[in-house]
Amino acid sequence: MAPIRNARTIFNSVPTGYPIPGKTTVYDDTKTIDIGNTPLNGGFVLKTLVLSVDPYLRGRMRAPNDKSYAPPFTLGEPLISHGIGVVVRSENAKAQVGSHVYGLMCHQEYNVFKDLESEGLIIIENKEGLPWSVYVGAAGMPGKTAYFAWKEYSKAKKGEVAFVTTGGGPVGSFVIQLAKLDGLKVIASAGSDEKVAFMKSIGADVAFNYKTMKTAEVLEKEGPVDVYWDNVGGETLDAALMAANVNARFIECGMISGYNTGGQPVKNLMQVIAKCITLQGFLVGPLETKYNTEFYATIPKKLRSGEIKYTEELIDGL
């Protein structure tokens, strides 16, 4: 087999503010791969089908000496995120040709892996027949983020009030539905009227556009808040602190309002003491061992049946 194109998206420069396609990231189609003759040494070749683009990737677009919980991308090398690929050549008995594989992979058309275990990869059987893209969304890392942390930290009780930010996104919309399944009243915010309509359609009791309504006023009317799912930080976190009930649980998933600005200040942290608030940060990885089997045994079925609803934004190509 003659060499074929192995296009990729590379990390080209550290951004100041928002990343700029063509500057921060660059599409490169100069690389090739000889699938039939590339040495595998017991490994396998994976053809990329779907790649996720998640908010945390912004944090990896940084200088190599800047510390964080995830390693920085390497300048001149491809971006890396969760993806689904299909095995097209293999010398590994656990990764047969035609198998679909999930895990972290480079943003390029083909990747070579030495095995599943050391690379943190798993085989996805997809008995429910879901689109493969769902396995990097609601049935992938975003869905796991919502499911694992809600199970572990919400301590939800029927009749309580939950406030969910970025409720129109893959994590927030999943959390809305988990909260409703547990019998909570759900307040949810997003940044467009279209997303507000979606949040209402999946069960949010109070859905609002934070760009046209004041979060603090909504929470004062509809609260107090027992469980706060925070994806944004900044002013919204401040408003939630003021609206929190005694013994509220704050699940800190992200603070996207400051990702491109170097962070946003929070003024009301004294409320953590005054209201005995539990402020819980988390990463999805450490919870994998506890919840991964349960997640794959239950969530794809709920997605297939429509018990849990989701939306996707799909873009073709690198």
C-alpha positions as CSV (number, residue, x, y, z in Angstrom):
1,M,0.0,0.0,0.0
2,A,1.4,3.4,-1.0
3,P,1.7,6.1,1.7
4,I,-1.4,8.2,2.2
5,R,-2.1,11.6,3.8
6,N,-2.1,11.8,7.5
7,A,-3.3,15.4,8.1
8,R,-3.3,16.9,11.5
9,T,-4.1,20.0,13.5
10,I,-1.0,21.3,15.3
11,F,-0.5,23.6,18.3
12,N,1.3,26.5,16.6
13,S,1.5,29.3,19.2
14,V,0.5,30.2,22.8
15,P,-2.6,32.4,22.6
16,T,-3.1,35.7,24.5
17,G,-6.8,35.8,25.1
18,Y,-9.0,33.7,22.7
19,P,-7.3,31.1,20.5
20,I,-7.2,32.1,16.8
21,P,-7.5,29.3,14.2
22,G,-4.7,29.6,11.7
23,K,-2.5,31.2,14.3
24,T,-2.9,29.3,17.6
25,T,-3.7,26.1,15.7
26,V,-2.7,25.2,12.2
27,Y,-3.9,22.6,9.8
28,D,-1.0,20.6,8.3
29,D,-1.5,18.1,5.5
30,T,2.1,17.4,4.6
31,K,2.5,14.2,6.7
32,T,1.9,10.8,5.3
33,I,1.5,7.2,6.7
34,D,2.2,3.9,5.1
35,I,-0.5,1.9,6.8
36,G,0.6,-1.5,5.4
37,N,4.2,-1.2,6.3
38,T,4.5,1.1,9.3
39,P,6.2,-0.9,12.1
40,L,3.7,-1.8,14.8
41,N,5.8,-3.9,17.2
42,G,2.7,-5.5,18.6
43,G,0.5,-2.4,18.3
44,F,-2.2,-1.2,16.0
45,V,-3.2,1.6,13.6
46,L,-6.3,3.6,14.4
47,K,-8.2,5.6,11.8
48,T,-9.7,8.6,13.6
49,L,-13.5,9.0,13.3
50,V,-14.5,11.6,15.9
51,L,-12.6,14.0,18.1
52,S,-13.9,16.1,21.0
53,V,-13.3,19.8,21.4
54,D,-13.7,20.6,25.1
55,P,-13.3,23.8,27.2
56,Y,-10.4,22.3,29.2
57,L,-8.3,22.2,26.0
58,R,-7.9,26.0,26.4
59,G,-5.9,25.4,29.5
60,R,-3.5,23.1,27.7
61,M,-2.7,25.9,25.2
62,R,0.0,27.4,27.4
63,A,3.7,27.8,27.8
64,P,5.5,24.7,28.9
65,N,6.6,26.1,32.2
66,D,3.1,27.2,33.3
67,K,1.8,24.5,35.7
68,S,-1.7,23.1,35.7
69,Y,-3.5,19.8,36.3
70,A,-3.2,18.7,32.6
71,P,0.1,18.9,30.7
72,P,0.5,21.6,28.1
73,F,0.3,20.9,24.4
74,T,3.7,20.7,22.7
75,L,4.3,23.5,20.1
76,G,4.6,22.0,16.6
77,E,2.8,18.8,17.6
78,P,-0.9,17.8,17.2
79,L,-3.6,18.7,19.7
80,I,-4.8,15.8,21.9
81,S,-8.3,15.1,23.1
82,H,-10.7,12.2,23.5
83,G,-11.8,10.5,20.3
84,I,-13.2,7.4,18.7
85,G,-11.3,5.5,16.0
86,V,-11.5,2.3,14.2
87,V,-8.7,-0.3,14.0
88,V,-7.5,-0.7,10.4
89,R,-4.3,-2.8,11.0
90,S,-3.3,-4.7,14.1
91,E,-0.7,-7.0,15.6
92,N,-2.5,-6.9,18.9
93,A,-5.0,-9.6,19.8
94,K,-7.0,-7.2,22.0
95,A,-7.5,-4.6,19.3
96,Q,-8.9,-6.5,16.3
97,V,-9.3,-4.9,12.9
98,G,-12.7,-3.3,12.8
99,S,-12.9,-2.7,16.6
100,H,-13.8,0.8,17.8
101,V,-11.5,2.4,20.3
102,Y,-12.1,5.3,22.7
103,G,-9.5,7.4,24.6
104,L,-7.0,10.2,24.2
105,M,-5.6,10.6,20.7
106,C,-3.8,13.1,18.6
107,H,-5.8,15.3,16.2
108,Q,-4.7,13.6,13.1
109,E,-6.2,11.2,10.6
110,Y,-4.3,8.1,11.8
111,N,-2.6,7.2,15.1
112,V,-0.3,4.3,16.0
113,F,-0.7,2.8,19.5
114,K,1.4,0.1,21.1
115,D,-1.5,-1.4,23.2
116,L,-4.8,-0.5,24.9
117,E,-3.9,-0.7,28.6
118,S,-0.8,1.5,28.8
119,E,-2.4,4.1,26.4
120,G,-5.6,4.3,28.5
121,L,-7.8,3.1,25.6
122,I,-10.9,1.0,25.7
123,I,-13.0,-0.9,23.2
124,I,-16.5,0.4,22.7
125,E,-19.0,-2.2,21.6
126,N,-21.9,0.2,21.1
127,K,-24.6,-2.4,21.5
128,E,-27.2,0.4,21.5
129,G,-26.2,1.5,18.0
130,L,-25.6,5.2,19.0
131,P,-23.8,7.5,16.6
132,W,-20.1,7.2,17.3
133,S,-19.9,10.9,18.0
134,V,-22.1,10.4,21.1
135,Y,-19.2,8.4,22.7
136,V,-17.1,11.6,22.9
137,G,-20.1,13.6,24.2
138,A,-23.0,12.4,26.3
139,A,-21.6,8.8,26.5
140,G,-18.0,10.1,26.7
141,M,-15.9,12.4,28.9
142,P,-18.5,15.2,29.2
143,G,-21.2,12.7,30.2
144,K,-18.9,11.0,32.7
145,T,-18.0,14.4,34.2
146,A,-21.6,15.0,34.9
147,Y,-22.5,11.5,36.1
148,F,-19.5,10.8,38.2
149,A,-19.4,14.1,40.1
150,W,-23.2,14.3,40.6
151,K,-23.2,10.8,42.0
152,E,-20.2,11.4,44.2
153,Y,-20.7,15.0,45.5
154,S,-24.3,16.2,45.1
155,K,-25.8,14.4,48.1
156,A,-29.1,15.3,46.4
157,K,-32.4,15.1,48.3
158,K,-35.8,15.2,46.7
159,G,-37.3,18.7,46.9
160,E,-34.0,20.5,47.1
161,V,-33.0,23.2,44.6
162,A,-30.1,22.9,42.1
163,F,-28.6,25.7,40.1
164,V,-26.8,24.5,36.9
165,T,-24.6,26.8,34.8
166,T,-23.9,26.3,31.1
167,G,-27.1,24.2,31.1
168,G,-27.3,24.1,27.3
169,G,-23.9,22.4,27.0
170,P,-23.0,18.7,27.1
171,V,-22.1,18.6,30.8
172,G,-24.7,21.1,32.1
173,S,-27.6,19.6,30.2
174,F,-26.7,16.1,31.6
175,V,-26.6,17.5,35.1
176,I,-30.0,19.1,34.7
177,Q,-31.5,15.7,33.8
178,L,-29.7,13.9,36.7
179,A,-31.0,16.5,39.1
180,K,-34.6,16.1,37.8
181,L,-34.3,12.3,38.1
182,D,-33.4,12.8,41.7
183,G,-36.5,15.0,42.3
184,L,-34.9,18.4,42.6
185,K,-36.2,21.8,41.4
186,V,-33.7,22.9,38.8
187,I,-32.6,26.5,37.9
188,A,-30.4,26.6,34.8
189,S,-28.6,29.3,32.9
190,A,-27.2,29.6,29.4
191,G,-26.2,32.4,27.0
192,S,-28.8,32.2,24.3
193,D,-32.6,32.0,24.0
194,E,-32.2,28.8,21.9
195,K,-30.3,27.1,24.8
196,V,-33.0,28.4,27.2
197,A,-35.6,26.6,25.1
198,F,-33.5,23.4,25.1
199,M,-33.0,23.5,28.9
200,K,-36.8,23.8,29.4
201,S,-37.3,20.9,27.0
202,I,-35.1,18.6,29.2
203,G,-36.9,19.5,32.4
204,A,-35.4,22.7,33.9
205,D,-38.0,24.3,36.1
206,V,-36.5,27.8,35.7
207,A,-34.3,28.4,32.6
208,F,-32.9,31.8,31.9
209,N,-30.5,33.7,29.6
210,Y,-27.8,35.2,31.9
211,K,-27.1,37.9,29.2
212,T,-30.6,39.3,29.4
213,M,-31.5,38.5,33.1
214,K,-29.6,39.1,36.2
215,T,-28.5,35.8,37.8
216,A,-28.6,37.2,41.3
217,E,-32.2,38.3,40.9
218,V,-33.3,35.0,39.5
219,L,-31.6,33.1,42.4
220,E,-33.1,35.4,45.0
221,K,-36.5,34.7,43.7
222,E,-36.2,31.0,43.0
223,G,-33.7,29.9,45.6
224,P,-32.1,29.3,48.0
225,V,-29.7,26.9,46.3
226,D,-28.8,23.6,47.8
227,V,-26.6,22.2,45.0
228,Y,-24.7,24.4,42.7
229,W,-23.0,23.0,39.6
230,D,-20.4,25.6,38.6
231,N,-19.0,25.7,35.1
232,V,-18.3,29.4,34.9
233,G,-16.9,30.9,38.2
234,G,-16.6,34.7,38.5
235,E,-19.8,36.7,39.0
236,T,-22.0,33.7,38.7
237,L,-20.2,31.9,41.5
238,D,-20.5,35.1,43.5
239,A,-24.2,35.2,43.0
240,A,-24.6,31.5,43.9
241,L,-22.7,32.0,47.1
242,M,-25.1,34.8,48.1
243,A,-28.1,32.6,47.2
244,A,-26.8,29.4,48.8
245,N,-28.8,27.6,51.5
246,V,-27.1,26.5,54.7
247,N,-25.1,23.3,54.1
248,A,-25.2,23.8,50.3
249,R,-22.9,21.7,48.1
250,F,-21.0,23.5,45.4
251,I,-19.6,21.2,42.7
252,E,-16.8,23.1,41.0
253,C,-16.4,21.6,37.5
254,G,-15.0,24.6,35.6
255,M,-14.6,28.4,35.6
256,I,-14.8,29.2,31.9
257,S,-15.5,32.9,32.4
258,G,-11.8,33.4,33.2
259,Y,-10.1,30.9,30.8
260,N,-9.2,33.6,28.2
261,T,-8.6,36.5,30.7
262,G,-6.4,35.0,33.3
263,G,-9.2,34.4,35.8
264,Q,-12.1,36.2,37.3
265,P,-12.3,37.5,40.9
266,V,-14.7,36.0,43.5
267,K,-15.8,38.4,46.3
268,N,-18.2,36.4,48.4
269,L,-16.1,33.5,49.7
270,M,-17.0,34.4,53.3
271,Q,-20.3,32.8,52.6
272,V,-18.6,29.4,52.5
273,I,-18.0,29.9,56.3
274,A,-21.2,31.7,57.1
275,K,-23.4,29.1,55.4
276,C,-21.3,26.0,56.0
277,I,-21.0,25.4,52.3
278,T,-19.0,22.5,50.9
279,L,-17.0,23.7,48.0
280,Q,-15.9,20.6,46.1
281,G,-13.5,20.7,43.1
282,F,-12.9,17.5,41.1
283,L,-11.3,15.9,38.1
284,V,-13.1,13.2,36.2
285,G,-10.1,10.9,36.0
286,P,-9.8,9.9,39.6
287,L,-13.5,8.9,39.7
288,E,-13.2,6.5,36.7
289,T,-12.4,3.4,38.7
290,K,-15.5,3.9,40.9
291,Y,-18.1,4.7,38.3
292,N,-16.9,3.8,34.8
293,T,-18.5,0.3,34.7
294,E,-21.8,1.6,36.0
295,F,-21.7,4.5,33.5
296,Y,-21.3,2.3,30.5
297,A,-23.8,-0.2,31.8
298,T,-26.6,2.4,32.2
299,I,-26.0,5.6,30.3
300,P,-25.9,4.4,26.6
301,K,-29.2,2.7,27.2
302,K,-30.8,5.8,28.6
303,L,-29.4,7.9,25.7
304,R,-30.8,5.3,23.2
305,S,-34.2,5.3,24.8
306,G,-34.4,9.0,25.1
307,E,-34.6,9.0,28.9
308,I,-31.6,11.3,28.8
309,K,-31.5,13.7,25.9
310,Y,-28.6,15.4,24.2
311,T,-27.6,17.7,21.4
312,E,-24.4,17.7,19.3
313,E,-22.5,20.2,17.2
314,L,-20.6,18.4,14.5
315,I,-18.0,19.8,12.2
316,D,-16.5,17.7,9.4
317,G,-12.7,17.7,9.1
318,L,-9.7,18.8,11.1
